[in-house]
Amino acid sequence: MFIIYILALIIIGAIAAIGFVESKIPQSKKGMDFIKPHSEWVGLVSLVFGIYWLLRILFSIGLMLKYAFVLTLIQIASTALLILLGFLMAQPLIMKLIGKNKNVSDIADKIAPLKEKLGLASIALGFVNLLLYIT
């Protein structure tokens, strides 16, 4: 299950920072063209998955902070990025499902300028989590 979490971090980060990723890795254009039309659904799945992991962390936060403080902070940061990017990507779909909501669009407008930076941070934390999982 943790591998899916890591893959979700890397994929949602790559979608958020699509311009940067395609400029640095030209071979990724074909894969990104496949994912672009489905970015809203990927965002919604990432949002739900991030909320699941947040609840999972919150239920065992005491034990996690006692024995693995730095790992817990990395997990919380990764989960926050997964939720933020998932919300940002799924915002058009959320607006279709719940109707026009000024609060949702205001929050998305505040986060939107940071989209590429959050995507790169998500990719980096995905690889950090992968290294921690391997070791």
Salt bridges, closest charged atoms under 4 A:
GLU22 OE2 - LYS36 NZ 3.83
ASP33 OD2 - LYS29 NZ 3.63
ASP33 OD1 - LYS36 NZ 3.67
GLU40 OE1 - LYS96 NZ 4.00
ASP106 OD2 - LYS102 NZ 3.44
